[in-house]
Amino acid sequence: MIELHYWPTPNGQKITIALEEMGLPYDLRPVNIGKGEQFAPDFLKIAPNNRMPAIVDPDGPDGAPVSIFESGAILQYLARKTGKLIGTTERDRIEVEQWLMWQMGGVGPMAGQAHHFLIYAPAMEPPQVLPYAQDRYRNEVARLYGVLDRRLADRPFVAGDFLSIADCAIWPWVKGWEKQQQVLDDKPNLARWISELEQRPAFVAGHAAGADLRGNGLQGSEAQKHLFGKR
């Protein structure tokens, strides 16, 4: 059983969704990022960048255990391990990987910053309301969602006619469009894709994983120090 070191954020949910779609059993190991558990020495041994998610697969390459950090690397590893959610041809894999990188370098960081400056920063002690940063990241997320809407105009999934790890990676971030102060009225293809994926049983289960942990320890000055302070 794969050990998944996890907290219910979009980056964590990428992995639970993929594991559910692949039918791989996993053991959820909570890492409370609001309480600073991502800095624990045992966790740093498998995730030196002190970020979750991370996995430990006891049945890694050549049957030996392997630990992996960075959500994109985990998704690529799981796709290679199972042969699932990666397509069947090299052209399929190219499409999947470029859209996975688009999420890792674009939607994830930009939506994360939008969420930070629109939701977290105004609730800090003391409040930090920065209109320039709010506008900057809100607008960049809107641009990226326009790119995704156009991509989905003639295909059911991001990489083509098959579900892939790219969909698993992008969806948890895009699902939070309202908190990022976005609109979907002018993005019908994106709205369709969000709605269809959220009805898939594996996406439902993956998104719900660790739901009871949400909001636990993520408020107040102590959490602010662990989440946004210097280390």
C-alpha positions as CSV (number, residue, x, y, z in Angstrom):
1,M,0.0,0.0,0.0
2,I,1.4,3.4,-1.0
3,E,1.9,5.8,1.9
4,L,0.6,9.2,1.0
5,H,1.8,12.1,3.1
6,Y,-1.1,14.5,2.6
7,W,-3.1,17.5,3.5
8,P,-6.4,18.3,1.7
9,T,-5.2,21.1,-0.6
10,P,-5.3,21.1,-4.4
11,N,-1.8,19.7,-4.6
12,G,-2.7,16.9,-2.3
13,Q,-5.9,16.2,-4.0
14,K,-4.1,15.7,-7.3
15,I,-2.6,12.5,-5.9
16,T,-5.7,11.1,-4.2
17,I,-7.7,11.6,-7.4
18,A,-5.1,9.9,-9.5
19,L,-4.8,7.0,-7.0
20,E,-8.5,6.5,-7.0
21,E,-8.7,6.6,-10.8
22,M,-5.8,4.1,-11.0
23,G,-7.4,1.8,-8.4
24,L,-4.2,1.9,-6.2
25,P,-4.7,1.4,-2.5
26,Y,-3.1,4.0,-0.3
27,D,-2.6,4.9,3.4
28,L,-3.3,8.5,4.1
29,R,-0.7,10.1,6.5
30,P,-1.8,13.6,7.4
31,V,0.8,16.4,7.4
32,N,-0.8,19.3,9.2
33,I,0.8,22.2,7.4
34,G,-0.8,24.8,9.8
35,K,0.9,23.2,12.7
36,G,4.3,23.0,11.0
37,E,4.4,19.2,10.6
38,Q,6.0,19.6,7.2
39,F,9.2,20.6,9.0
40,A,9.4,17.4,11.0
41,P,12.7,15.6,10.5
42,D,11.0,12.3,9.4
43,F,9.0,14.1,6.8
44,L,12.0,16.1,5.5
45,K,13.7,12.8,4.8
46,I,11.2,12.1,2.0
47,A,10.2,15.7,1.1
48,P,13.3,17.9,1.6
49,N,11.5,21.0,0.2
50,N,9.1,20.7,3.2
51,R,6.0,20.6,1.0
52,M,3.4,17.9,0.8
53,P,2.3,15.7,-0.9
54,A,4.9,13.0,-0.9
55,I,4.6,9.3,-1.3
56,V,6.5,6.2,-0.2
57,D,5.9,3.2,-2.4
58,P,7.2,0.0,-0.8
59,D,7.0,-1.7,-4.2
60,G,9.1,0.8,-6.2
61,P,11.5,0.1,-9.1
62,D,13.0,-3.4,-8.9
63,G,10.8,-4.1,-6.0
64,A,12.7,-1.8,-3.7
65,P,10.9,1.1,-1.7
66,V,11.1,4.6,-3.2
67,S,10.0,8.0,-1.8
68,I,8.9,10.8,-4.2
69,F,8.1,14.4,-3.6
70,E,6.7,17.1,-5.9
71,S,3.1,16.4,-7.1
72,G,4.0,16.4,-10.8
73,A,6.8,13.9,-10.3
74,I,4.5,11.7,-8.2
75,L,1.8,11.7,-11.0
76,Q,4.3,10.8,-13.7
77,Y,5.7,8.0,-11.5
78,L,2.3,6.6,-10.9
79,A,1.4,6.8,-14.6
80,R,4.5,4.9,-15.5
81,K,4.0,2.3,-12.8
82,T,0.4,1.5,-13.8
83,G,0.4,2.5,-17.5
84,K,-2.8,4.4,-16.8
85,L,-3.8,8.1,-17.3
86,I,-1.0,8.7,-19.8
87,G,-2.5,7.7,-23.1
88,T,-1.2,4.9,-25.4
89,T,1.2,6.6,-27.8
90,E,4.2,8.9,-27.6
91,R,2.1,11.7,-29.0
92,D,-0.4,11.1,-26.2
93,R,2.3,11.3,-23.6
94,I,3.6,14.6,-25.1
95,E,0.2,16.1,-24.8
96,V,-0.2,14.9,-21.2
97,E,3.2,16.1,-20.0
98,Q,3.0,19.5,-21.6
99,W,-0.3,20.2,-19.9
100,L,0.9,18.8,-16.6
101,M,3.8,21.2,-16.8
102,W,1.3,24.0,-17.7
103,Q,-0.4,23.2,-14.4
104,M,2.8,23.0,-12.4
105,G,4.3,26.2,-13.8
106,G,1.1,28.2,-14.5
107,V,-2.3,27.4,-13.0
108,G,-1.0,26.1,-9.7
109,P,1.3,29.0,-8.8
110,M,-1.0,31.7,-10.2
111,A,-4.2,30.4,-8.6
112,G,-2.4,29.8,-5.4
113,Q,-1.2,33.4,-5.3
114,A,-4.6,34.6,-6.2
115,H,-6.1,32.6,-3.3
116,H,-3.4,33.9,-1.0
117,F,-3.8,37.6,-1.7
118,L,-7.6,37.4,-2.0
119,I,-8.4,35.1,0.9
120,Y,-5.5,34.6,3.3
121,A,-3.7,37.9,3.3
122,P,-6.8,40.0,4.2
123,A,-7.4,37.6,7.2
124,M,-3.8,37.9,8.5
125,E,-2.9,39.5,11.8
126,P,-2.6,42.3,10.9
127,P,-4.7,42.3,7.6
128,Q,-2.8,42.6,4.4
129,V,-4.9,44.0,1.6
130,L,-2.8,44.6,-1.5
131,P,-4.8,45.7,-4.5
132,Y,-2.0,45.4,-7.0
133,A,-1.2,41.8,-6.0
134,Q,-4.9,41.0,-6.0
135,D,-5.4,42.4,-9.5
136,R,-2.2,40.9,-10.9
137,Y,-3.0,37.3,-9.9
138,R,-6.8,37.5,-10.5
139,N,-6.1,38.7,-14.0
140,E,-3.4,36.0,-14.7
141,V,-5.7,33.3,-13.5
142,A,-8.4,34.6,-15.9
143,R,-6.0,34.5,-18.8
144,L,-5.0,30.9,-18.0
145,Y,-8.6,29.8,-17.7
146,G,-9.2,31.3,-21.1
147,V,-6.4,29.2,-22.5
148,L,-7.9,26.1,-20.9
149,D,-11.4,26.9,-22.2
150,R,-10.1,27.2,-25.7
151,R,-8.2,24.0,-25.4
152,L,-11.4,22.1,-24.3
153,A,-13.5,23.5,-27.2
154,D,-12.9,20.4,-29.3
155,R,-12.0,17.6,-26.9
156,P,-13.5,16.1,-23.7
157,F,-10.3,16.1,-21.7
158,V,-7.2,18.3,-21.6
159,A,-4.9,15.9,-23.5
160,G,-7.5,14.7,-26.0
161,D,-10.2,12.0,-25.9
162,F,-8.8,10.2,-22.8
163,L,-8.6,11.1,-19.1
164,S,-5.0,11.7,-17.9
165,I,-2.9,12.8,-15.0
166,A,-3.1,16.3,-16.5
167,D,-6.8,16.4,-15.8
168,C,-6.1,15.1,-12.3
169,A,-3.6,17.9,-11.7
170,I,-5.5,20.8,-13.1
171,W,-9.0,20.1,-11.8
172,P,-8.4,20.6,-8.0
173,W,-7.1,24.0,-8.7
174,V,-9.7,25.1,-11.2
175,K,-12.5,23.8,-9.0
176,G,-11.8,26.8,-6.7
177,W,-12.6,29.3,-9.4
178,E,-15.1,31.2,-7.2
179,K,-12.6,31.9,-4.4
180,Q,-10.2,33.1,-7.1
181,Q,-12.9,35.6,-8.1
182,Q,-13.3,34.2,-11.6
183,V,-16.3,33.8,-13.8
184,L,-17.2,30.9,-16.1
185,D,-20.1,32.5,-18.0
186,D,-17.8,33.2,-20.9
187,K,-16.0,29.8,-20.6
188,P,-18.6,27.1,-21.4
189,N,-16.0,24.5,-22.3
190,L,-14.2,24.9,-19.0
191,A,-17.5,24.9,-17.1
192,R,-18.5,21.6,-18.8
193,W,-15.2,20.0,-18.0
194,I,-15.3,20.9,-14.3
195,S,-18.9,19.6,-14.0
196,E,-18.3,16.3,-15.8
197,L,-15.1,15.5,-13.8
198,E,-16.7,16.3,-10.4
199,Q,-19.3,13.6,-11.2
200,R,-16.7,10.9,-11.7
201,P,-16.6,8.6,-8.6
202,A,-12.8,8.7,-8.3
203,F,-12.8,12.5,-8.4
204,V,-15.5,12.5,-5.7
205,A,-13.5,10.1,-3.5
206,G,-10.2,11.8,-4.1
207,H,-11.6,15.3,-3.4
208,A,-13.2,14.0,-0.2
209,A,-10.1,12.3,1.1
210,G,-9.2,13.8,4.5
211,A,-12.2,16.2,4.3
212,D,-12.4,16.0,8.1
213,L,-9.0,17.7,8.3
214,R,-10.0,20.8,6.4
215,G,-9.7,24.0,8.5
216,N,-7.9,22.1,11.3
217,G,-5.1,24.4,12.5
218,L,-4.9,26.7,9.4
219,Q,-6.1,29.8,11.2
220,G,-4.4,32.3,13.5
221,S,-0.9,33.7,13.9
222,E,0.7,30.4,14.7
223,A,-0.5,28.8,11.4
224,Q,0.4,32.0,9.6
225,K,4.0,31.6,10.8
226,H,4.2,28.0,9.7
227,L,2.5,28.6,6.3
228,F,4.1,31.9,5.3
229,G,7.0,32.6,7.7
230,K,10.7,32.4,7.0
231,R,12.5,29.0,7.5
